[in-house]
Amino acid sequence: MEEENVGTVKQQLAELFKISLKDTLPEDITAEPLIEASGGKFGSDYQCNNAMSLWSRLKGKSSKFKGPPAVGQAIKASLPESEMIESTSVAGPGFVNIVLSKKWIAESIQNMLKKGIKIWAPRLNVKRAVVDFSSPNIAKEMHVGHLRSTIIGDTLARMLEFSNVEVLRRNHVGDWGTQFQYISSVLQFGMLIEYLFEEFPNWEEIGEQAIGDLQVFYKKSKQRFDEDPDFKEKAQQAVVSLQGSKDENDRYRKAWTKICEISRKEFQQVYERLKVDLEERGESFYNPHIAGVLKGLEGLIEESQGAQVISIKGKNIPLIVVKSDGGYNYASTDLTALWYRLNIEKAEWIIYVTDVGQQMHFEMVFSAAKLAGWLPADEKLCPYPKTNHVGFGLVLGDDGKRFRTRSSEVVRLVDLLDEAKLRSKLALEERGRAAEWTEEELDETAEAVGYGAVKYADLKNNRLTNYTFSFDQMLSDKGNTAVYLLYAHARICSIIRKSGRDLEELKMTGTIVLDHVDERGLGLHLLQFAEVVEDACTNLLPNVLCEYLYNLSENFTKFYSNCQVVGSEEETSRLLLCEATAVVMRKCFHLLGIEPVYKL
């Protein structure tokens, strides 16, 4: 049975330095410990960096301190003894350097192996969060542009869930027409319904066969919409009929429901391939609440050029919540969704994962929510509930432009995944795996490696930047790629298998010893897993976890090159280090939505 998590190394050190700071400082001065990993600087593992900032507050108040180094010495002298610390020293302007005990590092790793990696989960000050991600539009296939939102959102949700946060995964699909407000008009939802009626008068009898390939159906209806004014007028009336319909048996409502149903099936197939869990809460879900929410905002809403708007300080344009024609838009739906998540779902942290182009829109929605009193005006005084927009850049082709097919069409996500799996399978066959493995093993491994390569190539980049999509690079077994990391994990599993030892027994009876410098280096890196996940969660940056995973693999390679495992006197200890590395790698893979492989 797994016990409650022990907190990060930084958190554990902070508890010790709280005592030291309290004993060091006058009663009228308080400070929270500033603990950071030092990366080997000054020969230490961690540093306490309070001395400089404290000196500016202590000057003239106490003759006890003559400068930052003296403050650092006093903090060091007041530090209580602890089994986790081997030594401390003061360097530069009062930095207190900390070297962790090898014995404590080893025991912490063994404890994780016995109790499970959950004891290394971060402790976040939030109980329930909403992560709003993916959010494709009904009647359109998911394309490469949806890839980033889907996998970034899934990884953020996974990291928060690992950190004991209840996560409401929300798919805010565009199923009510507002997704079209910034293109030709809101009519494009009506065009699909009207095209269905005209081309297939008996559509209810033949069902999904009438629509067939949804993307082809959309293109044909769009062409008709653009070329036929009479059809365009009918499409407009279809929208009016749909929005005014209250009867579930109304033919407009039934047609809309069928189109949504077909879209959902196609979306779900992609989500299942990517192993992404989502609960749909589309625009239509919030539509019945919009009028009531806007009524509650009457004190903030004013009229401007026939529209209903909320003025936001510091913005040149207002937030339009009701258009001049009386219709609702993105802002009215998003404000209502935010109200619902705060007041009905009781979320403390609401995270929106969309492209950076929507950043200003969400900033204005969040500002309106603060004006309404839904969110605290000052996050420093009251950190929760809070909202974040997680923006991301574009996926580019080799030409530096948006990634498209040779015919300049948007790349369908299913085609991209098929290609990744196919290339991965061909690479495995070239290695002779087809002769060694069953067809099922070959297929499952090709899928894990192919899909994992696509995900990792995206997630390893800072989400705010654009990145170039390249199958050749992402499926390479060299460098910072999923393939390289999956091979590294498979190699560790192979080492353990070839030893013939019972790892479960070794976990209970064996002892880890970190006498070699590379053993200690690997052990310390393993121990920093929790604070890396905490950092990635807090700053909403999955690439931080990717960097940690790659460095873990590099640390293991260095350890394995310099420390014989099987057949050495230290075999038991080193096998346990191998197992700990594999456990942490698997958890990293899980958080990134990548399936580990055990042989390659």
N, C-alpha and C positions, 0 to 999 in steps of 0.2 A: 504493500500500500504506500502511495506517495504522500509525503508529508508536506506541510505548507512551505512555500519557497523561502529561501534563506536571504534573498536580496542580492544585489550586485556587490562586487568587491568594493566599489566606490561607496555604496550605501553603508557597508559594514565599517569601512574606514571612517566615514563621516560620523558614525556613532561614537567612535573613540575620540575623534578630534572635537566633537561637541563638548565632551568633558574637559579636554585640554583648554579649549577657548574660554569656557566658563571659569576655569581656575586661573587663567592668565589675565583676563581683562577686568577692568573696574566694573562695578555693578551697573553703571549707567551706560555701558557699551556692550552691545550684543552683536554676534555675527554668526552666520551659517558657514560651515566648513566649505572651502572651495577645493575639492579633490579632483585631480585629473590624472589619467594615465600618462606617464612620462616617456614611454617608448624607449627606455634605456638611457635617456638623458641623465647625465651625472651619475651613471651606473645604478639608477633606481628604477623601480617599477611604477611608482605613483608619486605625486607631489601634493602637498598642501600649500596653496598659493594665497593665503590670507594676509601675510605679513605686510606687503606693500600698501594694500588698501586700508589696513588697520592703522598703519603708522600715520597716515594723513589725519586720522581721527584722534590719535593718541598724542600727537605733538602738542606740547604746552600743557598737557593734562597730567602727565606723570614723568617724574625724573628717573623712573625705573628703566625706561627705554631710551637708547641713544640713536636709534635708527632701525630700519627694517630688519637687518640681520639680528639685532638684539631681540626684536619681537619674535622672529623665527626661532631663535634659541629658547626663548621662554615657552613658546608653544611646544617645542620638542621636549623640553624638560618636564612639562606638565602632562605629557601623554601617558596614559595608564599602560601598564604592561599588558601584552596580548600575545597569544600563541600564533596569531596570524602575521606578526611583524618580526622579522629577523634583525633588522637594524634601521636606524634613522640618522640623518645628518642634515646640516643646514648649508645651503650653497647660495651664492649670488645675493640678491637683495631679500634674503629671508625665506627662500624656498625650503620647505621641510621635505627632504627626499625620503622615500619609504622603500625598503627592500622587503618583499614578502618572504615568509619562511617557506623553504622547500618542502618541509614536512607538512605544513598546513596546506599548501597547494595540492600536494599528493593526496592528503586525507580528504580534501574537498572534492577532488575528482572521484575518489573511491566512493564517497558518500553519494555522489550523483549516480554512479554505476549501480549502486545498491537500491537507491530510492527512486530513480527515474529522473529524466531531464526536467521534469516539471518543477523540481525544486530550484532550478536555475531560471525560472520564469521571472521577468521583471515585475515590480509592484507599481502599478500606475494608480493615480488618484482619481479614477473614473470607473463607474460601475457599468454604465450602458452607453453605447455609441451607435450612431447610424452611419453606415458607409454607403453613399449613393454613387453607384458606378455602372459602367457599361451603357445602359440607357439608349439602345438603338431605336430607330423610328419604325413603326408599323408599316408594312407593305414594302419595305426596302430590306435587301439582304445585308447582313453584317459584312463589313469590309475591313480592310487593314486599319482604317482610322479608328475602328472600335477596339482594336487589339490593345492599345495602350491603356485605355480606361478600364477595360475588363481585367487585365492581368495586374495592373498597378493597384486597382481597387481590391482585387482578391487577395493580394499579398498584404496590403494594409489590414484588411479584415482578419487574415490568418494571424498576423503578428499581435493584433489586439486581443484576439481570442486566446492565444497562447499566454498573454499577459493577464488572463482572468477577467477580461472585459466581456460583458454580454454584447454581442454585435448584431444589430439588425441590418442585414444585407439587403439593400433596396435597389431595384431595377426600375428607374423612372422612365419607362418606355413612352415614346411619343405616340399615343393612341387616340388623341382627340383633335388633332389638326393644328395645334399651335406651333408645331415644328416647322410649319410652312410660312409663318408670318413674315419672315425676312426674305422669302423668294417671291415668285410672282404674286401669290396671294394665298389665303387660307383655302382656296378652292381645290387644291390638289387631293385632299382627302375625298371630296365629293366626286372628283373625276374618276376615281377607282370604282366607286359605287355605281355611277352612271354608266361607265364603260361595261361593267358587269351586267347591268340591266339590259343594255342595248345589244351586246354581243351574245348573251346567253339568257334569253327570256325565261328559260326553264332551269336556271342555275340552282334552284332549291332541290330539284330532282336529281341532277347529276353531281351536285356537291362540289368537292375540291377539284374534280376534273375540269370544271369550268375555268378555274384560274390557272391550274397547272403550275408552271414555273413562275413564281411570284415576281421575279425580277423582269422576266420577259413581259408579263402582264402589265407591270408598272410602266415599262418603256412604251408599250403600244398605247396605253391609255394617255400617257404624257404627250406622245406624238399627236394623238387625236385632239387633245386639249389645246395644244399649241397651234394647230392648223384649222380647227373647225370652231368658228364663233358660236354657232348654235349649240354645239356640244358643251362649250365653255359655260354658256348661260345655264344649261341644264345642270351642269356640275355645281354651279353656284346655288341653284335651288336645292340640290341634293344636300348640300351642307346645311342650309337653313332647315330643311326637313329633319335631318339627323339631329341637329342641336336642339330642335324644338320637340323632338319625340320623347314621350314618357312611356310608351307602350313597347314592351319587349318583343311583341309579335309584329310590330311595325316593320315593313319590308326594308326600310332604310336601316333601322337598328339591327335587323337580322343580317343584312349584307355586311354592315360594319363589323358585327360580331364574328362572322365567318372569316373576313379578311384578317382580323386580329388573331383568330385561332390558328390560321395557317402560318402567319408570321411567328407566333409563339412556338410552334412546333419546330420551325427552322432555327430559331434562336436557341431552343433547348438542345438541339443536336450539337450545336457549337459548344454550348456550355458543358455538355456531358463529355465532349472530347477534351476540353480544357480542364475538366474536373473543377468547375466553378459553380458554387451554390449561390442562388439569388432568389429573392422573393419579389415578385412583381408588385409595384405600386405605381401604376402609370398615371398619366395626366387625368384620365377619366375617373380614377379613384378619388382624386381631390376636387374634381369639378363641382360636386354637390356642396362643398364647404366654402367655395370661393366667396359667394355673396355675403355670407355671415362673417367671414374673416375681414372682408373689406369694410363692412358696416362697423366693425370694431375699430377700424382705422380712420373713421370719418374726421376726427380731429386733426389728422395729418394730411388728409387728401384735399387737394385743391384743383380747380378747373384750369386747363391751359389749352387753348385752341381746340376746344371741344372734347379734349381727353381728360381723364382723371389721373392726376399725378401726385407724387410725393417728392418734395424738394430735398435734396441731400447736400449737406454742407460740404463745400470743397469740390463739387462736381458741376460742370458747365451745363449739363442736361439733367432734367428730372427723371425719376423712375416712373414710367407710364404703367399704371395698373389697370386702367380701362381705356381701350382705344376710342377714338372719336366716333367710330361706328357703333360703339356700345359693346364690342366684343372683348373677351379676355385675351391675355397673351402670356408669354413666358413668365413675366414678373408676377402676374396675379396668381398663376399656378405655383410658382416657386415660393412665393410668400406664404401661400396656403399650406404647401407641403412642410415648410419650416415651422409654421404655427402648429401643425398636426404633430410633428415629431417632437416638439418641445412640450406641448400641453397634453397630448393624448398618449404618445409613446414614451414620454418622460425621459427622453435622451439627454445626456449631459454633454455629449460631444457629437457634432454633426459634421461629417466630412463629405465634400462633393468632389468627385474625380472627373474632370472634364479638360478639354484643351485650354491652353492659356488664353485663347481668344475670348473666352467667357469670363475672364477674371473680373473685369470692371462690372459686368452684370451682377455677379455674385457679391462683390463688394458693396454695391448699392442695395441689394436685397438685405445683406447683413446690417447695413447702416439703418435701413428702414426698420428692421427688427429691434435695433437698439433704441431708436426714437419711440417705438411702440412700447418699450419696456419689457420686451420678450427676452432680450439679452442684456447682461450687465453693461453699463456704459464704460466702466473701467475694469479691464481684465486683470490688472495688477491687484486691485482690491478684492475682486470677486472673479476667480478664474473660470468658474463653471456656472451655467452652461456656456459652451463656446462653439463657434463654427470655424471651419477652415475650407478654403478652396484649394484643392490639390491640382494645380495646372500641369500640363505636359506639352512638350513640343511635337513637331511633325516627324513622321516616318518618311525618309527620303529615298529616292532611287540613286543609282550611280551617277546620274546627271545632275544631282543636287536639287532636283525638283521633287514634288510630292510623288511618292511611290505609286506607279501605275503600270498597267499592262502595256505591251507594245502598241496596242491600238488606242492607247491613251485613256482606257477605262479604269475605273477604280478596281483594285485587286480584291476579289472576294476572299473572305477569311477562310472559307472551307477549301478553296483552291490552294491557298497558302499553306494550310495545315497538311493537305494531301501531298503537296510537293516536298515539304519538310520530312514527312514520314517516308516517302519514296526514296529520297536521297539518302536518308539514314539507313534504310534497308539495303540499298545498293552498296553502301560502304561496308555494312556487316557481311554481305555476301562476298565482297572482295577480300575480306579477311578470312574467308573460309567457314564462316559460322553456319551457313546453310547446310553444310555437310555434317556439322556437329550437333546442331540444335533441332528441336521440333519446329514445325511451321508456326505453331502458336507462340513458342519462345521467341522466334525471330520477329514475328509480328508485334508482340508486346514490347520487346526491346526497341525495335525501330520506332514505335510510337512514343515510348518514354523519352528516347534520345532526341527524336525529331521535334516533338512538341516542347520538350525541355530546352532545346537549343533556341527555339523561337522566343520563348519566354525570357530566358536568361539574357539573350542579346539585347532585349528591350530593358529589362530591369537593372542591368549593371550600369546603365547610363544614368546620370543625373536626369530626373524626369523633366526638368525645365528645358533641357536642350533638345535639339533635333538630333536624329541619328540616322545613319545610312543602313538600309536593309541589305544584307548580303548573305545568301545561303552559304557561299564558300567560306566566309569568315566564321559564321556562327556554328557551322558543322565541322570546323577544324578541331583536331584533337590536340592542338598546341595553343598555349596562351590562355587568356582569361575567357574560356568558353564553357558552356554546360558540358560539352562532350569531354573536355579535359577533366573537369571536376567529377563527372560520373565515372570516368576511367579510374581516377584516383580512389574513389570510394570502392569500386569493384576490386582494385588491387589490394586495398586494406582487407576486404572480406576474404580474398584469396589467401593472403598471408595467414589469417586466423584459421581458415579451413585447413591449410596445409600443415599447421602446427599439430593438428589432431587433438588439441586440448579442449576440455569442457569449460567454455567461457563463463557459464552460469556458476559453476563451482568456483572458478578463479575469482569471480567478483566477490564471493562471500569469504574466501579463505586467503586469497593472494594479497600482496602488499605492493603498492607503487613506490618506487624510489627514484628520485630525480637528481642523481649525482652528476650525470653528463650535462654539459651546458645546453645541448640541443634537446635533451629530455625536459629540462626546466623551461626552455623557451616554448616548447610545444605545450607543456602543462599550463603555463601562464596564459597563453593564447586561448586555450580551451576555457579557462576560468573567466575570461573576459566576454564570453558569449552573451551573458545576461545583459551587460551594460550596452553592448552593441545593439541588441534587440530593442532595448529601452530608447536608445538614441534614434534608431530608425523609426520607432513608433512616435516619439515625441516630435521629431522634425518631419515626419511623413516622407521619409526618403528610403525606399527599398534598396537603392544602390549601396547604402552603407552596409547592409547585410551581405550583399554580393561581394563587396570588397573584403569583408571579414572572412567569408567562405573561401575566396581565392587565396588569401594570405594563410588561412589554416592549412590548405592543401600544400602551399609552399613550405610552411613550417614542418609539415609531416614529411615531405620529400627530403628536407635537410636532415631531420631526425633519422629517417630510414637509411639515408646514405652513410651516416656516420655512426649509427648504433645498430649492430646486428641484433636481430630479434630472435628468430627460431634457431635453437642450438646454442645460444649464449647463456652465460650464468644468470643474466638478468631477464631471461625469457619470460617469466611470469609477469614481472613488472611491465615489460615492454609490450607484451600482448594486451595487457589491460590499457595501456596508453593507446594502442591501436584501436581497441574496442571503443574507448572514450571518444577518439577522433571520429570513428564511424558513426557513433550515436549523435554527436553534434552535427556532423555533416548531414545526416538524414533529417535532423530537425530543421536545419537550414533549407534543405531541399523542400521539405514539407511547407515551410513558411513561404517559399517562393513558388509553390504550386507545381513543383517538379517531382516526378516519380523517380526514386532511386533505382539503380540497377545493381545486381549483385555479381554479375559476371559479364564480361564484354570481350 
